[in-house]
Protein backbone atom coordinates (compact mmCIF):
# COMPACT_ATOMS: atom_id res chain seq x y z
CA UNK A 1 0.00 0.00 0.00
CA UNK A 2 1.41 3.32 -1.03
CA UNK A 3 1.05 6.10 1.51
CA UNK A 4 0.84 9.62 0.18
CA UNK A 5 3.06 12.19 1.78
CA UNK A 6 1.22 14.60 4.02
CA UNK A 7 0.59 17.96 2.40
CA UNK A 8 2.65 20.71 4.06
CA UNK A 9 0.86 23.86 5.07
CA UNK A 10 1.68 26.92 3.00
CA UNK A 11 3.34 28.56 5.98
CA UNK A 12 6.03 25.87 6.03
CA UNK A 13 7.13 26.49 2.46
CA UNK A 14 10.74 27.48 1.96
CA UNK A 15 10.98 30.42 -0.43
CA UNK A 16 13.95 31.36 -2.47
CA UNK A 17 15.60 34.74 -1.64
CA UNK A 18 14.12 36.33 -4.79
CA UNK A 19 10.58 35.22 -3.91
CA UNK A 20 11.03 36.35 -0.31
CA UNK A 21 12.04 39.84 -1.49
CA UNK A 22 9.05 40.09 -3.84
CA UNK A 23 6.71 38.97 -1.07
CA UNK A 24 8.10 41.57 1.33
CA UNK A 25 7.64 44.32 -1.27
CA UNK A 26 4.05 43.30 -1.94
CA UNK A 27 3.36 43.28 1.79
CA UNK A 28 4.72 46.80 2.18
CA UNK A 29 2.66 48.03 -0.77
CA UNK A 30 -0.47 46.59 0.69
CA UNK A 31 -0.10 48.49 3.98
CA UNK A 32 -2.19 51.64 4.44
CA UNK A 33 -0.30 54.93 3.92
CA UNK A 34 -0.94 55.97 7.52
CA UNK A 35 0.97 52.94 8.78
CA UNK A 36 3.88 53.68 6.47
CA UNK A 37 4.03 57.33 7.56
CA UNK A 38 4.53 56.54 11.23
CA UNK A 39 7.59 54.44 10.58
CA UNK A 40 9.95 57.44 10.61
CA UNK A 41 8.71 60.87 11.51
CA UNK A 42 12.12 62.52 11.76
CA UNK A 43 12.55 65.43 9.29
CA UNK A 44 15.42 65.26 6.80
CA UNK A 45 18.76 66.80 7.80
CA UNK A 46 18.30 69.71 5.41
CA UNK A 47 15.01 70.64 7.06
CA UNK A 48 16.62 70.51 10.51
CA UNK A 49 19.47 72.73 9.29
CA UNK A 50 17.01 75.23 7.80
CA UNK A 51 15.03 75.43 11.04
CA UNK A 52 18.20 75.97 13.08
CA UNK A 53 19.43 78.66 10.68
CA UNK A 54 16.11 80.53 10.77
CA UNK A 55 16.12 80.45 14.58
CA UNK A 56 19.67 81.83 14.69
CA UNK A 57 18.83 84.70 12.29
CA UNK A 58 15.71 85.58 14.29
CA UNK A 59 17.74 85.67 17.50
CA UNK A 60 20.30 88.02 15.93
CA UNK A 61 17.65 90.38 14.55
CA UNK A 62 15.76 90.54 17.83
CA UNK A 63 18.86 91.09 19.97
CA UNK A 64 19.41 94.68 21.21
CA UNK A 65 21.83 96.56 18.99
CA UNK A 66 24.03 98.13 21.66
CA UNK A 67 27.14 97.68 19.59
CA UNK A 68 25.85 99.67 16.65
CA UNK A 69 27.41 103.14 16.57
CA UNK A 70 25.12 106.14 16.13
CA UNK A 71 25.80 108.62 13.33
CA UNK A 72 27.45 111.71 14.85
CA UNK A 73 29.43 114.77 13.79
CA UNK A 74 31.79 116.98 15.78
CA UNK A 75 31.02 120.65 15.14
CA UNK A 76 32.43 124.02 16.26
CA UNK A 77 30.16 127.06 16.58
CA UNK A 78 31.61 130.60 16.61
CA UNK A 79 29.35 133.54 17.43
CA UNK A 80 30.66 136.97 16.52
CA UNK A 81 29.54 140.48 15.63
CA UNK A 82 30.16 142.60 12.56
CA UNK A 83 30.37 146.38 12.49
CA UNK A 84 31.71 149.09 10.21
CA UNK A 85 34.59 151.33 11.30
CA UNK A 86 37.40 153.50 10.04
CA UNK A 87 40.01 150.74 10.31
CA UNK A 88 39.51 147.02 9.59
CA UNK A 89 39.88 144.82 12.64
CA UNK A 90 39.34 141.12 13.28
CA UNK A 91 39.85 139.10 16.46
CA UNK A 92 42.65 136.55 16.38
CA UNK A 93 40.24 133.62 16.91
CA UNK A 94 38.42 134.61 13.71
CA UNK A 95 41.48 134.60 11.44
CA UNK A 96 40.41 131.31 9.78
CA UNK A 97 37.27 133.14 8.59
CA UNK A 98 39.04 136.20 7.18
CA UNK A 99 38.85 135.18 3.51
CA UNK A 100 35.11 134.55 3.71
CA UNK A 101 34.49 137.78 5.61
CA UNK A 102 36.01 139.83 2.79
CA UNK A 103 33.29 138.62 0.39
CA UNK A 104 29.63 139.72 0.22
CA UNK A 105 27.44 139.84 2.19
CA UNK A 106 30.03 139.88 4.99
CA UNK A 107 32.11 142.63 3.35
CA UNK A 108 29.40 145.04 4.55
CA UNK A 109 31.41 145.11 7.79
CA UNK A 110 35.12 145.45 8.36
CA UNK A 111 35.34 144.92 12.10
CA UNK A 112 34.59 141.51 13.63
CA UNK A 113 34.58 140.64 17.32
CA UNK A 114 34.29 137.19 18.92
CA UNK A 115 31.27 136.80 21.21
CA UNK A 116 31.19 133.10 22.12
CA UNK A 117 32.52 129.75 21.04
CA UNK A 118 31.27 126.19 21.67
CA UNK A 119 31.84 122.62 20.55
CA UNK A 120 29.04 120.07 20.11
CA UNK A 121 28.74 116.41 19.15
CA UNK A 122 25.60 116.19 17.03
CA UNK A 123 23.55 112.99 16.77
CA UNK A 124 21.52 112.37 13.63
CA UNK A 125 18.00 113.87 13.66
CA UNK A 126 18.45 115.19 17.20
CA UNK A 127 18.25 119.00 17.63
CA UNK A 128 21.07 120.29 19.82
CA UNK A 129 20.84 123.69 21.58
CA UNK A 130 23.75 126.06 20.96
CA UNK A 131 24.57 128.60 23.64
CA UNK A 132 24.83 132.14 22.28
CA UNK A 133 25.61 135.43 23.96
CA UNK A 134 22.82 137.09 21.97
CA UNK A 135 19.68 134.99 21.51
CA UNK A 136 19.81 131.22 20.96
CA UNK A 137 20.36 128.63 18.25
CA UNK A 138 19.82 124.95 17.50
CA UNK A 139 21.70 122.63 15.17
CA UNK A 140 20.42 119.32 13.76
CA UNK A 141 22.52 116.77 11.92
CA UNK A 142 20.49 115.72 8.87
CA UNK A 143 22.97 113.25 7.38
CA UNK A 144 26.57 112.49 6.48
CA UNK A 145 27.24 112.95 2.75
CA UNK A 146 30.08 111.08 0.99
CA UNK A 147 31.75 110.44 4.37
CA UNK A 148 33.36 113.91 4.29
CA UNK A 149 30.41 116.30 4.23
CA UNK A 150 27.81 117.09 6.87
CA UNK A 151 24.31 118.32 6.11
CA UNK A 152 23.00 120.50 8.94
CA UNK A 153 19.89 122.48 9.74
CA UNK A 154 20.65 125.56 11.85
CA UNK A 155 18.11 127.93 13.37
CA UNK A 156 18.78 131.22 15.15
CA UNK A 157 16.47 133.19 17.44
CA UNK A 158 17.06 136.76 18.57
CA UNK A 159 16.99 137.91 22.18
CA UNK A 160 13.18 138.20 22.03
CA UNK A 161 12.76 134.60 20.84
CA UNK A 162 11.92 135.51 17.25
CA UNK A 163 13.40 133.17 14.65
CA UNK A 164 15.78 135.08 12.41
CA UNK A 165 17.48 132.22 10.53
CA UNK A 166 16.48 128.71 9.47
CA UNK A 167 18.64 127.09 6.86
CA UNK A 168 19.89 123.66 5.81
CA UNK A 169 23.37 123.54 4.29
CA UNK A 170 26.07 121.02 3.47
CA UNK A 171 29.41 121.68 5.16
CA UNK A 172 32.59 120.15 3.81
CA UNK A 173 35.13 118.94 6.36
CA UNK A 174 37.34 121.85 7.40
CA UNK A 175 35.13 124.47 5.74
CA UNK A 176 32.82 127.03 7.36
CA UNK A 177 29.24 128.09 6.83
CA UNK A 178 28.27 131.49 8.25
CA UNK A 179 24.71 132.46 9.20
CA UNK A 180 23.88 136.16 9.32
CA UNK A 181 21.30 138.17 11.23
CA UNK A 182 21.39 141.86 10.18
CA UNK A 183 20.84 144.32 13.03
CA UNK A 184 20.00 148.03 13.19
CA UNK A 185 22.79 150.64 12.79
CA UNK A 186 24.49 148.52 10.13
CA UNK A 187 25.56 145.82 12.55
CA UNK A 188 25.47 142.06 12.13
CA UNK A 189 25.08 139.06 14.38
CA UNK A 190 26.90 136.09 12.84
CA UNK A 191 27.25 132.39 13.62
CA UNK A 192 29.92 130.26 11.96
CA UNK A 193 29.68 126.45 11.82
CA UNK A 194 32.45 123.97 11.00
CA UNK A 195 32.20 120.17 11.30
CA UNK A 196 34.33 117.08 10.94
C-alpha positions as CSV (number, residue, x, y, z in Angstrom):
1,X,0.0,0.0,0.0
2,X,1.4,3.3,-1.0
3,X,1.0,6.1,1.5
4,X,0.8,9.6,0.2
5,X,3.1,12.2,1.8
6,X,1.2,14.6,4.0
7,X,0.6,18.0,2.4
8,X,2.6,20.7,4.1
9,X,0.9,23.9,5.1
10,X,1.7,26.9,3.0
11,X,3.3,28.6,6.0
12,X,6.0,25.9,6.0
13,X,7.1,26.5,2.5
14,X,10.7,27.5,2.0
15,X,11.0,30.4,-0.4
16,X,14.0,31.4,-2.5
17,X,15.6,34.7,-1.6
18,X,14.1,36.3,-4.8
19,X,10.6,35.2,-3.9
20,X,11.0,36.3,-0.3
21,X,12.0,39.8,-1.5
22,X,9.1,40.1,-3.8
23,X,6.7,39.0,-1.1
24,X,8.1,41.6,1.3
25,X,7.6,44.3,-1.3
26,X,4.1,43.3,-1.9
27,X,3.4,43.3,1.8
28,X,4.7,46.8,2.2
29,X,2.7,48.0,-0.8
30,X,-0.5,46.6,0.7
31,X,-0.1,48.5,4.0
32,X,-2.2,51.6,4.4
33,X,-0.3,54.9,3.9
34,X,-0.9,56.0,7.5
35,X,1.0,52.9,8.8
36,X,3.9,53.7,6.5
37,X,4.0,57.3,7.6
38,X,4.5,56.5,11.2
39,X,7.6,54.4,10.6
40,X,10.0,57.4,10.6
41,X,8.7,60.9,11.5
42,X,12.1,62.5,11.8
43,X,12.6,65.4,9.3
44,X,15.4,65.3,6.8
45,X,18.8,66.8,7.8
46,X,18.3,69.7,5.4
47,X,15.0,70.6,7.1
48,X,16.6,70.5,10.5
49,X,19.5,72.7,9.3
50,X,17.0,75.2,7.8
51,X,15.0,75.4,11.0
52,X,18.2,76.0,13.1
53,X,19.4,78.7,10.7
54,X,16.1,80.5,10.8
55,X,16.1,80.4,14.6
56,X,19.7,81.8,14.7
57,X,18.8,84.7,12.3
58,X,15.7,85.6,14.3
59,X,17.7,85.7,17.5
60,X,20.3,88.0,15.9
61,X,17.6,90.4,14.5
62,X,15.8,90.5,17.8
63,X,18.9,91.1,20.0
64,X,19.4,94.7,21.2
65,X,21.8,96.6,19.0
66,X,24.0,98.1,21.7
67,X,27.1,97.7,19.6
68,X,25.9,99.7,16.6
69,X,27.4,103.1,16.6
70,X,25.1,106.1,16.1
71,X,25.8,108.6,13.3
72,X,27.4,111.7,14.8
73,X,29.4,114.8,13.8
74,X,31.8,117.0,15.8
75,X,31.0,120.6,15.1
76,X,32.4,124.0,16.3
77,X,30.2,127.1,16.6
78,X,31.6,130.6,16.6
79,X,29.3,133.5,17.4
80,X,30.7,137.0,16.5
81,X,29.5,140.5,15.6
82,X,30.2,142.6,12.6
83,X,30.4,146.4,12.5
84,X,31.7,149.1,10.2
85,X,34.6,151.3,11.3
86,X,37.4,153.5,10.0
87,X,40.0,150.7,10.3
88,X,39.5,147.0,9.6
89,X,39.9,144.8,12.6
90,X,39.3,141.1,13.3
91,X,39.8,139.1,16.5
92,X,42.6,136.6,16.4
93,X,40.2,133.6,16.9
94,X,38.4,134.6,13.7
95,X,41.5,134.6,11.4
96,X,40.4,131.3,9.8
97,X,37.3,133.1,8.6
98,X,39.0,136.2,7.2
99,X,38.8,135.2,3.5
100,X,35.1,134.5,3.7
101,X,34.5,137.8,5.6
102,X,36.0,139.8,2.8
103,X,33.3,138.6,0.4
104,X,29.6,139.7,0.2
105,X,27.4,139.8,2.2
106,X,30.0,139.9,5.0
107,X,32.1,142.6,3.4
108,X,29.4,145.0,4.5
109,X,31.4,145.1,7.8
110,X,35.1,145.5,8.4
111,X,35.3,144.9,12.1
112,X,34.6,141.5,13.6
113,X,34.6,140.6,17.3
114,X,34.3,137.2,18.9
115,X,31.3,136.8,21.2
116,X,31.2,133.1,22.1
117,X,32.5,129.7,21.0
118,X,31.3,126.2,21.7
119,X,31.8,122.6,20.6
120,X,29.0,120.1,20.1
121,X,28.7,116.4,19.2
122,X,25.6,116.2,17.0
123,X,23.5,113.0,16.8
124,X,21.5,112.4,13.6
125,X,18.0,113.9,13.7
126,X,18.4,115.2,17.2
127,X,18.2,119.0,17.6
128,X,21.1,120.3,19.8
129,X,20.8,123.7,21.6
130,X,23.7,126.1,21.0
131,X,24.6,128.6,23.6
132,X,24.8,132.1,22.3
133,X,25.6,135.4,24.0
134,X,22.8,137.1,22.0
135,X,19.7,135.0,21.5
136,X,19.8,131.2,21.0
137,X,20.4,128.6,18.3
138,X,19.8,124.9,17.5
139,X,21.7,122.6,15.2
140,X,20.4,119.3,13.8
141,X,22.5,116.8,11.9
142,X,20.5,115.7,8.9
143,X,23.0,113.3,7.4
144,X,26.6,112.5,6.5
145,X,27.2,112.9,2.7
146,X,30.1,111.1,1.0
147,X,31.7,110.4,4.4
148,X,33.4,113.9,4.3
149,X,30.4,116.3,4.2
150,X,27.8,117.1,6.9
151,X,24.3,118.3,6.1
152,X,23.0,120.5,8.9
153,X,19.9,122.5,9.7
154,X,20.6,125.6,11.9
155,X,18.1,127.9,13.4
156,X,18.8,131.2,15.2
157,X,16.5,133.2,17.4
158,X,17.1,136.8,18.6
159,X,17.0,137.9,22.2
160,X,13.2,138.2,22.0
161,X,12.8,134.6,20.8
162,X,11.9,135.5,17.2
163,X,13.4,133.2,14.7
164,X,15.8,135.1,12.4
165,X,17.5,132.2,10.5
166,X,16.5,128.7,9.5
167,X,18.6,127.1,6.9
168,X,19.9,123.7,5.8
169,X,23.4,123.5,4.3
170,X,26.1,121.0,3.5
171,X,29.4,121.7,5.2
172,X,32.6,120.2,3.8
173,X,35.1,118.9,6.4
174,X,37.3,121.8,7.4
175,X,35.1,124.5,5.7
176,X,32.8,127.0,7.4
177,X,29.2,128.1,6.8
178,X,28.3,131.5,8.2
179,X,24.7,132.5,9.2
180,X,23.9,136.2,9.3
181,X,21.3,138.2,11.2
182,X,21.4,141.9,10.2
183,X,20.8,144.3,13.0
184,X,20.0,148.0,13.2
185,X,22.8,150.6,12.8
186,X,24.5,148.5,10.1
187,X,25.6,145.8,12.5
188,X,25.5,142.1,12.1
189,X,25.1,139.1,14.4
190,X,26.9,136.1,12.8
191,X,27.3,132.4,13.6
192,X,29.9,130.3,12.0
193,X,29.7,126.4,11.8
194,X,32.5,124.0,11.0
195,X,32.2,120.2,11.3
196,X,34.3,117.1,10.9
